[in-house]
Amino acid sequence: MKNEWTLIFILALLVGVLSLAQLVQTAKVLGELGPFGFVQLVAFGLIFLAMMFLLVFGMYASEDNRGKVVKRVKLFDKWLSKEKK
């Protein structure tokens, strides 16, 4: 199961960096985009926050001495392994 978490971590990091780059690009041309620019800014901001949450959760859950979170991760791992069978 460690490979799946590593893959999720790497993908979340990649999407987080790309959404941050898109946020910066959108902020630069905000005047040209008009009202749609604010919608785009909010959308990529929410994506960025979600990816950062996944990254922090992944780092927090990867430590074995973290009580309830580790139990939830183990339950999720069991659920993932059931789908593979």
C-alpha positions as CSV (number, residue, x, y, z in Angstrom):
1,M,0.0,0.0,0.0
2,K,3.0,2.3,0.4
3,N,3.3,2.6,-3.4
4,E,-0.2,3.9,-3.7
5,W,0.3,6.5,-1.1
6,T,3.6,7.5,-2.7
7,L,1.8,7.9,-6.1
8,I,-1.0,9.9,-4.5
9,F,1.6,12.2,-2.8
10,I,3.6,12.7,-6.1
11,L,0.4,13.4,-8.1
12,A,-0.9,15.8,-5.4
13,L,2.4,17.6,-5.4
14,L,2.4,17.9,-9.2
15,V,-1.2,19.2,-9.4
16,G,-0.5,21.6,-6.5
17,V,2.5,23.1,-8.3
18,L,0.6,23.3,-11.6
19,S,-2.4,25.0,-10.0
20,L,-0.1,27.4,-8.2
21,A,1.5,28.3,-11.5
22,Q,-2.0,28.8,-13.0
23,L,-3.0,31.0,-10.1
24,V,0.0,33.2,-10.7
25,Q,-0.6,33.3,-14.5
26,T,-4.3,34.2,-13.9
27,A,-3.5,36.9,-11.5
28,K,-1.1,38.5,-14.0
29,V,-3.8,38.7,-16.7
30,L,-6.8,39.3,-14.5
31,G,-7.7,42.6,-16.1
32,E,-7.9,41.0,-19.5
33,L,-10.1,38.1,-18.4
34,G,-12.9,40.2,-17.0
35,P,-15.3,38.6,-14.6
36,F,-14.4,35.1,-15.7
37,G,-10.9,35.7,-14.3
38,F,-12.2,35.8,-10.7
39,V,-14.0,32.5,-11.2
40,Q,-10.9,30.9,-12.7
41,L,-8.8,32.4,-9.8
42,V,-11.2,30.9,-7.2
43,A,-11.3,27.5,-9.0
44,F,-7.6,27.1,-9.2
45,G,-7.3,28.4,-5.6
46,L,-9.6,25.7,-4.4
47,I,-7.7,23.0,-6.4
48,F,-4.5,24.3,-4.8
49,L,-5.9,24.1,-1.3
50,A,-7.3,20.6,-1.9
51,M,-3.9,19.4,-3.1
52,M,-2.1,20.9,-0.2
53,F,-4.6,19.2,2.1
54,L,-3.8,15.9,0.5
55,L,-0.1,16.5,0.8
56,V,-0.3,17.4,4.5
57,F,-2.7,14.5,5.2
58,G,-0.3,12.1,3.3
59,M,2.7,13.3,5.3
60,Y,0.8,13.2,8.6
61,A,-0.7,9.7,7.9
62,S,2.6,8.2,6.8
63,E,4.0,8.5,10.4
64,D,3.2,5.2,12.2
65,N,2.8,6.8,15.6
66,R,-0.3,8.8,14.9
67,G,-3.2,6.9,16.5
68,K,-6.6,7.4,14.8
69,V,-5.3,8.7,11.5
70,V,-3.2,5.6,11.0
71,K,-6.2,3.4,11.8
72,R,-8.3,5.3,9.2
73,V,-5.5,4.9,6.7
74,K,-5.3,1.2,7.4
75,L,-9.0,0.9,6.8
76,F,-8.7,2.7,3.5
77,D,-5.8,0.5,2.6
78,K,-7.9,-2.6,3.3
79,W,-10.7,-1.1,1.1
80,L,-8.2,-0.5,-1.7
81,S,-6.9,-4.1,-1.5
82,K,-10.5,-5.5,-1.6
83,E,-11.0,-3.8,-5.0
84,K,-7.9,-5.3,-6.4
85,K,-9.1,-8.9,-5.8
